[in-house]
């Protein structure tokens, strides 16, 4: 990824975000000014926030508290 090219020879999926972060870091007086760009780049690489949200939705569906509904009862045979 350091070259900016992905597996197929095209630009990597996170390369444009990296370029934004890199430009911010080169122009910023304080690196803390680029925190949002850094967070976006790390999310693009690792998808931590996305996976955390998916896991939370999945857990709420398992518990049955999505849409304020109780967990469905199993039918008796």
mmCIF file as gemmi writes it, N, C-alpha and C atoms, coordinates in Angstrom:
data_model
loop_
_atom_site.group_PDB
_atom_site.id
_atom_site.type_symbol
_atom_site.label_atom_id
_atom_site.label_alt_id
_atom_site.label_comp_id
_atom_site.label_asym_id
_atom_site.label_entity_id
_atom_site.label_seq_id
_atom_site.pdbx_PDB_ins_code
_atom_site.Cartn_x
_atom_site.Cartn_y
_atom_site.Cartn_z
_atom_site.occupancy
_atom_site.B_iso_or_equiv
_atom_site.pdbx_formal_charge
_atom_site.auth_seq_id
_atom_site.auth_asym_id
_atom_site.pdbx_PDB_model_num
ATOM 1 N N . UNK Axp A 1 ? 0.819 -1.188 0 1 0 ? 1 A 1
ATOM 2 C CA . UNK Axp A 1 ? 0 0 0 1 0 ? 1 A 1
ATOM 3 C C . UNK Axp A 1 ? 0.861 1.249 0 1 0 ? 1 A 1
ATOM 4 N N . UNK Axp A 2 ? 2.103 1.155 0.399 1 0 ? 2 A 1
ATOM 5 C CA . UNK Axp A 2 ? 2.929 2.35 0.468 1 0 ? 2 A 1
ATOM 6 C C . UNK Axp A 2 ? 3.142 2.973 -0.911 1 0 ? 2 A 1
ATOM 7 N N . UNK Axp A 3 ? 3.011 2.182 -1.955 1 0 ? 3 A 1
ATOM 8 C CA . UNK Axp A 3 ? 3.157 2.728 -3.302 1 0 ? 3 A 1
ATOM 9 C C . UNK Axp A 3 ? 1.875 3.408 -3.773 1 0 ? 3 A 1
ATOM 10 N N . UNK Axp A 4 ? 0.763 3.113 -3.117 1 0 ? 4 A 1
ATOM 11 C CA . UNK Axp A 4 ? -0.519 3.677 -3.509 1 0 ? 4 A 1
ATOM 12 C C . UNK Axp A 4 ? -1.284 2.787 -4.464 1 0 ? 4 A 1
ATOM 13 N N . UNK Axp A 5 ? -0.702 1.655 -4.837 1 0 ? 5 A 1
ATOM 14 C CA . UNK Axp A 5 ? -1.368 0.747 -5.766 1 0 ? 5 A 1
ATOM 15 C C . UNK Axp A 5 ? -1.832 -0.499 -5.05 1 0 ? 5 A 1
ATOM 16 N N . UNK Axp A 6 ? -3.022 -0.964 -5.429 1 0 ? 6 A 1
ATOM 17 C CA . UNK Axp A 6 ? -3.588 -2.166 -4.845 1 0 ? 6 A 1
ATOM 18 C C . UNK Axp A 6 ? -3.111 -3.404 -5.582 1 0 ? 6 A 1
ATOM 19 N N . UNK Axp A 7 ? -3.779 -4.514 -5.321 1 0 ? 7 A 1
ATOM 20 C CA . UNK Axp A 7 ? -3.395 -5.794 -5.889 1 0 ? 7 A 1
ATOM 21 C C . UNK Axp A 7 ? -3.518 -5.803 -7.409 1 0 ? 7 A 1
ATOM 22 N N . UNK Axp A 8 ? -4.574 -5.222 -7.929 1 0 ? 8 A 1
ATOM 23 C CA . UNK Axp A 8 ? -4.818 -5.242 -9.373 1 0 ? 8 A 1
ATOM 24 C C . UNK Axp A 8 ? -4.1 -4.156 -10.149 1 0 ? 8 A 1
ATOM 25 N N . UNK Axp A 9 ? -3.222 -3.4 -9.497 1 0 ? 9 A 1
ATOM 26 C CA . UNK Axp A 9 ? -2.509 -2.34 -10.182 1 0 ? 9 A 1
ATOM 27 C C . UNK Axp A 9 ? -3.237 -1.007 -10.176 1 0 ? 9 A 1
ATOM 28 N N . UNK Axp A 10 ? -4.462 -1.003 -9.666 1 0 ? 10 A 1
ATOM 29 C CA . UNK Axp A 10 ? -5.223 0.235 -9.562 1 0 ? 10 A 1
ATOM 30 C C . UNK Axp A 10 ? -4.907 0.883 -8.21 1 0 ? 10 A 1
ATOM 31 N N . UNK Axp A 11 ? -5.264 2.158 -8.053 1 0 ? 11 A 1
ATOM 32 C CA . UNK Axp A 11 ? -5.031 2.779 -6.74 1 0 ? 11 A 1
ATOM 33 C C . UNK Axp A 11 ? -5.758 2.011 -5.639 1 0 ? 11 A 1
ATOM 34 N N . UNK Axp A 12 ? -5.128 1.884 -4.495 1 0 ? 12 A 1
ATOM 35 C CA . UNK Axp A 12 ? -5.715 1.186 -3.359 1 0 ? 12 A 1
ATOM 36 C C . UNK Axp A 12 ? -6.955 1.906 -2.855 1 0 ? 12 A 1
ATOM 37 N N . UNK Axp A 13 ? -7.813 1.192 -2.161 1 0 ? 13 A 1
ATOM 38 C CA . UNK Axp A 13 ? -9.094 1.767 -1.731 1 0 ? 13 A 1
ATOM 39 C C . UNK Axp A 13 ? -8.894 2.898 -0.735 1 0 ? 13 A 1
ATOM 40 N N . UNK Axp A 14 ? -7.826 2.892 0.016 1 0 ? 14 A 1
ATOM 41 C CA . UNK Axp A 14 ? -7.599 3.914 1.034 1 0 ? 14 A 1
ATOM 42 C C . UNK Axp A 14 ? -6.589 4.975 0.603 1 0 ? 14 A 1
ATOM 43 N N . UNK Axp A 15 ? -6.043 4.841 -0.574 1 0 ? 15 A 1
ATOM 44 C CA . UNK Axp A 15 ? -5.009 5.774 -1.005 1 0 ? 15 A 1
ATOM 45 C C . UNK Axp A 15 ? -5.493 7.219 -1.071 1 0 ? 15 A 1
ATOM 46 N N . UNK Axp A 16 ? -6.684 7.511 -1.616 1 0 ? 16 A 1
ATOM 47 C CA . UNK Axp A 16 ? -7.134 8.914 -1.626 1 0 ? 16 A 1
ATOM 48 C C . UNK Axp A 16 ? -7.279 9.505 -0.214 1 0 ? 16 A 1
ATOM 49 N N . UNK Axp A 17 ? -7.7 8.678 0.727 1 0 ? 17 A 1
ATOM 50 C CA . UNK Axp A 17 ? -7.847 9.143 2.109 1 0 ? 17 A 1
ATOM 51 C C . UNK Axp A 17 ? -6.471 9.375 2.722 1 0 ? 17 A 1
ATOM 52 N N . UNK Axp A 18 ? -5.525 8.508 2.377 1 0 ? 18 A 1
ATOM 53 C CA . UNK Axp A 18 ? -4.149 8.69 2.841 1 0 ? 18 A 1
ATOM 54 C C . UNK Axp A 18 ? -3.568 9.991 2.301 1 0 ? 18 A 1
ATOM 55 N N . UNK Axp A 19 ? -3.841 10.306 1.056 1 0 ? 19 A 1
ATOM 56 C CA . UNK Axp A 19 ? -3.324 11.536 0.46 1 0 ? 19 A 1
ATOM 57 C C . UNK Axp A 19 ? -3.903 12.761 1.176 1 0 ? 19 A 1
ATOM 58 N N . UNK Axp A 20 ? -5.191 12.714 1.539 1 0 ? 20 A 1
ATOM 59 C CA . UNK Axp A 20 ? -5.795 13.814 2.293 1 0 ? 20 A 1
ATOM 60 C C . UNK Axp A 20 ? -5.119 13.969 3.657 1 0 ? 20 A 1
ATOM 61 N N . UNK Axp A 21 ? -4.907 12.847 4.325 1 0 ? 21 A 1
ATOM 62 C CA . UNK Axp A 21 ? -4.248 12.865 5.635 1 0 ? 21 A 1
ATOM 63 C C . UNK Axp A 21 ? -2.822 13.379 5.51 1 0 ? 21 A 1
ATOM 64 N N . UNK Axp A 22 ? -2.11 12.922 4.501 1 0 ? 22 A 1
ATOM 65 C CA . UNK Axp A 22 ? -0.733 13.339 4.287 1 0 ? 22 A 1
ATOM 66 C C . UNK Axp A 22 ? -0.648 14.841 3.995 1 0 ? 22 A 1
ATOM 67 N N . UNK Axp A 23 ? -1.563 15.344 3.167 1 0 ? 23 A 1
ATOM 68 C CA . UNK Axp A 23 ? -1.588 16.771 2.858 1 0 ? 23 A 1
ATOM 69 C C . UNK Axp A 23 ? -1.877 17.588 4.118 1 0 ? 23 A 1
ATOM 70 N N . UNK Axp A 24 ? -2.79 17.118 4.926 1 0 ? 24 A 1
ATOM 71 C CA . UNK Axp A 24 ? -3.111 17.808 6.173 1 0 ? 24 A 1
ATOM 72 C C . UNK Axp A 24 ? -1.886 17.86 7.09 1 0 ? 24 A 1
ATOM 73 N N . UNK Axp A 25 ? -1.203 16.731 7.226 1 0 ? 25 A 1
ATOM 74 C CA . UNK Axp A 25 ? -0.039 16.679 8.102 1 0 ? 25 A 1
ATOM 75 C C . UNK Axp A 25 ? 1.084 17.602 7.616 1 0 ? 25 A 1
ATOM 76 N N . UNK Axp A 26 ? 1.226 17.732 6.311 1 0 ? 26 A 1
ATOM 77 C CA . UNK Axp A 26 ? 2.308 18.582 5.807 1 0 ? 26 A 1
ATOM 78 C C . UNK Axp A 26 ? 1.985 20.065 5.962 1 0 ? 26 A 1
ATOM 79 N N . UNK Axp A 27 ? 0.699 20.414 6.062 1 0 ? 27 A 1
ATOM 80 C CA . UNK Axp A 27 ? 0.3 21.818 6.169 1 0 ? 27 A 1
ATOM 81 C C . UNK Axp A 27 ? -0.048 22.24 7.593 1 0 ? 27 A 1
ATOM 82 N N . UNK Axp A 28 ? -0.299 21.308 8.469 1 0 ? 28 A 1
ATOM 83 C CA . UNK Axp A 28 ? -0.788 21.635 9.813 1 0 ? 28 A 1
ATOM 84 C C . UNK Axp A 28 ? 0.339 22.097 10.724 1 0 ? 28 A 1
ATOM 85 N N . UNK Axp A 29 ? 0.005 23.049 11.588 1 0 ? 29 A 1
ATOM 86 C CA . UNK Axp A 29 ? 0.953 23.484 12.608 1 0 ? 29 A 1
ATOM 87 C C . UNK Axp A 29 ? 0.983 22.489 13.758 1 0 ? 29 A 1
ATOM 88 N N . UNK Axp A 30 ? -0.17 21.909 14.035 1 0 ? 30 A 1
ATOM 89 C CA . UNK Axp A 30 ? -0.306 20.947 15.127 1 0 ? 30 A 1
ATOM 90 C C . UNK Axp A 30 ? -0.898 19.659 14.56 1 0 ? 30 A 1
ATOM 91 N N . UNK Axp A 31 ? -0.255 18.514 14.767 1 0 ? 31 A 1
ATOM 92 C CA . UNK Axp A 31 ? -0.801 17.256 14.233 1 0 ? 31 A 1
ATOM 93 C C . UNK Axp A 31 ? -2.208 16.937 14.721 1 0 ? 31 A 1
ATOM 94 N N . UNK Axp A 32 ? -2.622 17.5 15.842 1 0 ? 32 A 1
ATOM 95 C CA . UNK Axp A 32 ? -3.969 17.25 16.35 1 0 ? 32 A 1
ATOM 96 C C . UNK Axp A 32 ? -5.039 17.801 15.415 1 0 ? 32 A 1
ATOM 97 N N . UNK Axp A 33 ? -4.664 18.749 14.551 1 0 ? 33 A 1
ATOM 98 C CA . UNK Axp A 33 ? -5.613 19.309 13.591 1 0 ? 33 A 1
ATOM 99 C C . UNK Axp A 33 ? -6.037 18.269 12.55 1 0 ? 33 A 1
ATOM 100 N N . UNK Axp A 34 ? -5.266 17.221 12.392 1 0 ? 34 A 1
ATOM 101 C CA . UNK Axp A 34 ? -5.529 16.202 11.367 1 0 ? 34 A 1
ATOM 102 C C . UNK Axp A 34 ? -6.159 14.945 11.936 1 0 ? 34 A 1
ATOM 103 N N . UNK Axp A 35 ? -6.676 15.028 13.165 1 0 ? 35 A 1
ATOM 104 C CA . UNK Axp A 35 ? -7.242 13.851 13.822 1 0 ? 35 A 1
ATOM 105 C C . UNK Axp A 35 ? -8.369 13.226 13.007 1 0 ? 35 A 1
ATOM 106 N N . UNK Axp A 36 ? -9.254 14.039 12.431 1 0 ? 36 A 1
ATOM 107 C CA . UNK Axp A 36 ? -10.374 13.495 11.649 1 0 ? 36 A 1
ATOM 108 C C . UNK Axp A 36 ? -9.882 12.742 10.419 1 0 ? 36 A 1
ATOM 109 N N . UNK Axp A 37 ? -8.863 13.274 9.745 1 0 ? 37 A 1
ATOM 110 C CA . UNK Axp A 37 ? -8.3 12.593 8.577 1 0 ? 37 A 1
ATOM 111 C C . UNK Axp A 37 ? -7.647 11.271 8.989 1 0 ? 37 A 1
ATOM 112 N N . UNK Axp A 38 ? -6.962 11.293 10.141 1 0 ? 38 A 1
ATOM 113 C CA . UNK Axp A 38 ? -6.321 10.07 10.643 1 0 ? 38 A 1
ATOM 114 C C . UNK Axp A 38 ? -7.376 9.015 10.971 1 0 ? 38 A 1
ATOM 115 N N . UNK Axp A 39 ? -8.442 9.439 11.652 1 0 ? 39 A 1
ATOM 116 C CA . UNK Axp A 39 ? -9.512 8.504 11.999 1 0 ? 39 A 1
ATOM 117 C C . UNK Axp A 39 ? -10.154 7.906 10.752 1 0 ? 39 A 1
ATOM 118 N N . UNK Axp A 40 ? -10.38 8.744 9.735 1 0 ? 40 A 1
ATOM 119 C CA . UNK Axp A 40 ? -10.961 8.251 8.486 1 0 ? 40 A 1
ATOM 120 C C . UNK Axp A 40 ? -10.043 7.229 7.819 1 0 ? 40 A 1
ATOM 121 N N . UNK Axp A 41 ? -8.739 7.511 7.825 1 0 ? 41 A 1
ATOM 122 C CA . UNK Axp A 41 ? -7.781 6.596 7.196 1 0 ? 41 A 1
ATOM 123 C C . UNK Axp A 41 ? -7.735 5.262 7.942 1 0 ? 41 A 1
ATOM 124 N N . UNK Axp A 42 ? -7.69 5.311 9.261 1 0 ? 42 A 1
ATOM 125 C CA . UNK Axp A 42 ? -7.642 4.064 10.03 1 0 ? 42 A 1
ATOM 126 C C . UNK Axp A 42 ? -8.938 3.27 9.88 1 0 ? 42 A 1
ATOM 127 N N . UNK Axp A 43 ? -10.076 3.97 9.8 1 0 ? 43 A 1
ATOM 128 C CA . UNK Axp A 43 ? -11.35 3.279 9.576 1 0 ? 43 A 1
ATOM 129 C C . UNK Axp A 43 ? -11.347 2.605 8.208 1 0 ? 43 A 1
ATOM 130 N N . UNK Axp A 44 ? -10.797 3.276 7.207 1 0 ? 44 A 1
ATOM 131 C CA . UNK Axp A 44 ? -10.73 2.686 5.871 1 0 ? 44 A 1
ATOM 132 C C . UNK Axp A 44 ? -9.881 1.416 5.882 1 0 ? 44 A 1
ATOM 133 N N . UNK Axp A 45 ? -8.795 1.445 6.625 1 0 ? 45 A 1
ATOM 134 C CA . UNK Axp A 45 ? -7.907 0.279 6.676 1 0 ? 45 A 1
ATOM 135 C C . UNK Axp A 45 ? -8.514 -0.88 7.46 1 0 ? 45 A 1
ATOM 136 N N . UNK Axp A 46 ? -9.077 -0.584 8.63 1 0 ? 46 A 1
ATOM 137 C CA . UNK Axp A 46 ? -9.439 -1.649 9.564 1 0 ? 46 A 1
ATOM 138 C C . UNK Axp A 46 ? -10.937 -1.858 9.776 1 0 ? 46 A 1
ATOM 139 N N . UNK Axp A 47 ? -11.767 -0.911 9.407 1 0 ? 47 A 1
ATOM 140 C CA . UNK Axp A 47 ? -13.233 -1.009 9.52 1 0 ? 47 A 1
ATOM 141 C C . UNK Axp A 47 ? -13.698 -1.288 10.948 1 0 ? 47 A 1
ATOM 142 N N . UNK Axp A 48 ? -13.012 -0.767 11.931 1 0 ? 48 A 1
ATOM 143 C CA . UNK Axp A 48 ? -13.371 -1.06 13.33 1 0 ? 48 A 1
ATOM 144 C C . UNK Axp A 48 ? -14.735 -0.505 13.708 1 0 ? 48 A 1
ATOM 145 N N . UNK Axp A 49 ? -15.021 0.742 13.309 1 0 ? 49 A 1
ATOM 146 C CA . UNK Axp A 49 ? -16.307 1.337 13.654 1 0 ? 49 A 1
ATOM 147 C C . UNK Axp A 49 ? -17.44 0.606 12.936 1 0 ? 49 A 1
ATOM 148 N N . UNK Axp A 50 ? -17.195 0.246 11.687 1 0 ? 50 A 1
ATOM 149 C CA . UNK Axp A 50 ? -18.219 -0.475 10.915 1 0 ? 50 A 1
ATOM 150 C C . UNK Axp A 50 ? -18.522 -1.821 11.558 1 0 ? 50 A 1
ATOM 151 N N . UNK Axp A 51 ? -17.484 -2.564 11.904 1 0 ? 51 A 1
ATOM 152 C CA . UNK Axp A 51 ? -17.69 -3.874 12.514 1 0 ? 51 A 1
ATOM 153 C C . UNK Axp A 51 ? -18.335 -3.751 13.887 1 0 ? 51 A 1
ATOM 154 N N . UNK Axp A 52 ? -17.957 -2.747 14.649 1 0 ? 52 A 1
ATOM 155 C CA . UNK Axp A 52 ? -18.568 -2.546 15.965 1 0 ? 52 A 1
ATOM 156 C C . UNK Axp A 52 ? -20.057 -2.274 15.811 1 0 ? 52 A 1
ATOM 157 N N . UNK Axp A 53 ? -20.432 -1.462 14.838 1 0 ? 53 A 1
ATOM 158 C CA . UNK Axp A 53 ? -21.844 -1.167 14.611 1 0 ? 53 A 1
ATOM 159 C C . UNK Axp A 53 ? -22.593 -2.424 14.159 1 0 ? 53 A 1
ATOM 160 N N . UNK Axp A 54 ? -22.005 -3.19 13.248 1 0 ? 54 A 1
ATOM 161 C CA . UNK Axp A 54 ? -22.648 -4.422 12.794 1 0 ? 54 A 1
ATOM 162 C C . UNK Axp A 54 ? -22.838 -5.403 13.942 1 0 ? 54 A 1
ATOM 163 N N . UNK Axp A 55 ? -21.834 -5.508 14.805 1 0 ? 55 A 1
ATOM 164 C CA . UNK Axp A 55 ? -21.942 -6.403 15.956 1 0 ? 55 A 1
ATOM 165 C C . UNK Axp A 55 ? -23.027 -5.938 16.915 1 0 ? 55 A 1
ATOM 166 N N . UNK Axp A 56 ? -23.14 -4.631 17.123 1 0 ? 56 A 1
ATOM 167 C CA . UNK Axp A 56 ? -24.176 -4.105 18.011 1 0 ? 56 A 1
ATOM 168 C C . UNK Axp A 56 ? -25.562 -4.384 17.442 1 0 ? 56 A 1
ATOM 169 N N . UNK Axp A 57 ? -25.73 -4.212 16.144 1 0 ? 57 A 1
ATOM 170 C CA . UNK Axp A 57 ? -27.017 -4.497 15.51 1 0 ? 57 A 1
ATOM 171 C C . UNK Axp A 57 ? -27.338 -5.984 15.622 1 0 ? 57 A 1
ATOM 172 N N . UNK Axp A 58 ? -26.351 -6.824 15.365 1 0 ? 58 A 1
ATOM 173 C CA . UNK Axp A 58 ? -26.555 -8.272 15.459 1 0 ? 58 A 1
ATOM 174 C C . UNK Axp A 58 ? -26.945 -8.685 16.873 1 0 ? 58 A 1
ATOM 175 N N . UNK Axp A 59 ? -26.246 -8.133 17.878 1 0 ? 59 A 1
ATOM 176 C CA . UNK Axp A 59 ? -26.559 -8.477 19.266 1 0 ? 59 A 1
ATOM 177 C C . UNK Axp A 59 ? -27.975 -8.025 19.633 1 0 ? 59 A 1
ATOM 178 N N . UNK Axp A 60 ? -28.368 -6.85 19.149 1 0 ? 60 A 1
ATOM 179 C CA . UNK Axp A 60 ? -29.713 -6.381 19.48 1 0 ? 60 A 1
ATOM 180 C C . UNK Axp A 60 ? -30.777 -7.238 18.794 1 0 ? 60 A 1
ATOM 181 N N . UNK Axp A 61 ? -30.492 -7.734 17.606 1 0 ? 61 A 1
ATOM 182 C CA . UNK Axp A 61 ? -31.439 -8.625 16.933 1 0 ? 61 A 1
ATOM 183 C C . UNK Axp A 61 ? -31.55 -9.951 17.667 1 0 ? 61 A 1
ATOM 184 N N . UNK Axp A 62 ? -30.45 -10.459 18.154 1 0 ? 62 A 1
ATOM 185 C CA . UNK Axp A 62 ? -30.458 -11.716 18.902 1 0 ? 62 A 1
ATOM 186 C C . UNK Axp A 62 ? -31.26 -11.547 20.188 1 0 ? 62 A 1
ATOM 187 N N . UNK Axp A 63 ? -31.067 -10.423 20.87 1 0 ? 63 A 1
ATOM 188 C CA . UNK Axp A 63 ? -31.81 -10.17 22.109 1 0 ? 63 A 1
ATOM 189 C C . UNK Axp A 63 ? -33.27 -9.872 21.819 1 0 ? 63 A 1
ATOM 190 N N . UNK Axp A 64 ? -33.566 -9.45 20.619 1 0 ? 64 A 1
ATOM 191 C CA . UNK Axp A 64 ? -34.94 -9.16 20.254 1 0 ? 64 A 1
ATOM 192 C C . UNK Axp A 64 ? -35.376 -7.759 20.622 1 0 ? 64 A 1
ATOM 193 N N . UNK Axp A 65 ? -34.437 -6.885 20.905 1 0 ? 65 A 1
ATOM 194 C CA . UNK Axp A 65 ? -34.841 -5.54 21.287 1 0 ? 65 A 1
ATOM 195 C C . UNK Axp A 65 ? -34.779 -4.552 20.126 1 0 ? 65 A 1
ATOM 196 N N . UNK Axp A 66 ? -34.627 -5.053 18.916 1 0 ? 66 A 1
ATOM 197 C CA . UNK Axp A 66 ? -34.709 -4.148 17.769 1 0 ? 66 A 1
ATOM 198 C C . UNK Axp A 66 ? -36.177 -3.844 17.487 1 0 ? 66 A 1
ATOM 199 N N . UNK Axp A 67 ? -36.465 -2.652 17.149 1 0 ? 67 A 1
ATOM 200 C CA . UNK Axp A 67 ? -37.82 -2.175 16.858 1 0 ? 67 A 1
ATOM 201 C C . UNK Axp A 67 ? -38.75 -2.335 18.062 1 0 ? 67 A 1
ATOM 202 N N . UNK Axp A 68 ? -38.18 -2.501 19.239 1 0 ? 68 A 1
ATOM 203 C CA . UNK Axp A 68 ? -38.99 -2.594 20.443 1 0 ? 68 A 1
ATOM 204 C C . UNK Axp A 68 ? -39.802 -3.869 20.542 1 0 ? 68 A 1
ATOM 205 N N . UNK Axp A 69 ? -39.452 -4.897 19.82 1 0 ? 69 A 1
ATOM 206 C CA . UNK Axp A 69 ? -40.21 -6.144 19.829 1 0 ? 69 A 1
ATOM 207 C C . UNK Axp A 69 ? -39.497 -7.163 20.71 1 0 ? 69 A 1
ATOM 208 N N . UNK Axp A 70 ? -40.302 -8.046 21.266 1 0 ? 70 A 1
ATOM 209 C CA . UNK Axp A 70 ? -39.736 -9.148 22.018 1 0 ? 70 A 1
ATOM 210 C C . UNK Axp A 70 ? -39.228 -10.203 21.058 1 0 ? 70 A 1
ATOM 211 N N . UNK Axp A 71 ? -38.379 -11.056 21.579 1 0 ? 71 A 1
ATOM 212 C CA . UNK Axp A 71 ? -37.858 -12.143 20.778 1 0 ? 71 A 1
ATOM 213 C C . UNK Axp A 71 ? -39.004 -13.067 20.404 1 0 ? 71 A 1
ATOM 214 N N . UNK Axp A 72 ? -39.085 -13.49 19.14 1 0 ? 72 A 1
ATOM 215 C CA . UNK Axp A 72 ? -40.197 -14.34 18.724 1 0 ? 72 A 1
ATOM 216 C C . UNK Axp A 72 ? -40.196 -15.672 19.481 1 0 ? 72 A 1
ATOM 217 N N . UNK Axp A 73 ? -41.39 -16.129 19.825 1 0 ? 73 A 1
ATOM 218 C CA . UNK Axp A 73 ? -41.544 -17.394 20.506 1 0 ? 73 A 1
ATOM 219 C C . UNK Axp A 73 ? -41.4 -18.538 19.521 1 0 ? 73 A 1
ATOM 220 N N . UNK Axp A 74 ? -40.768 -19.603 19.955 1 0 ? 74 A 1
ATOM 221 C CA . UNK Axp A 74 ? -40.667 -20.788 19.095 1 0 ? 74 A 1
ATOM 222 C C . UNK Axp A 74 ? -42.004 -21.497 19.096 1 0 ? 74 A 1
ATOM 223 N N . UNK Axp A 75 ? -42.368 -21.998 17.936 1 0 ? 75 A 1
ATOM 224 C CA . UNK Axp A 75 ? -43.643 -22.713 17.819 1 0 ? 75 A 1
ATOM 225 C C . UNK Axp A 75 ? -43.507 -24.1 18.416 1 0 ? 75 A 1
ATOM 226 N N . UNK Axp A 76 ? -44.548 -24.517 19.12 1 0 ? 76 A 1
ATOM 227 C CA . UNK Axp A 76 ? -44.543 -25.862 19.685 1 0 ? 76 A 1
ATOM 228 C C . UNK Axp A 76 ? -45.153 -26.823 18.679 1 0 ? 76 A 1
ATOM 229 N N . UNK Axp A 77 ? -44.614 -28 18.622 1 0 ? 77 A 1
ATOM 230 C CA . UNK Axp A 77 ? -45.113 -28.998 17.679 1 0 ? 77 A 1
ATOM 231 C C . UNK Axp A 77 ? -45.943 -30.039 18.356 1 0 ? 77 A 1
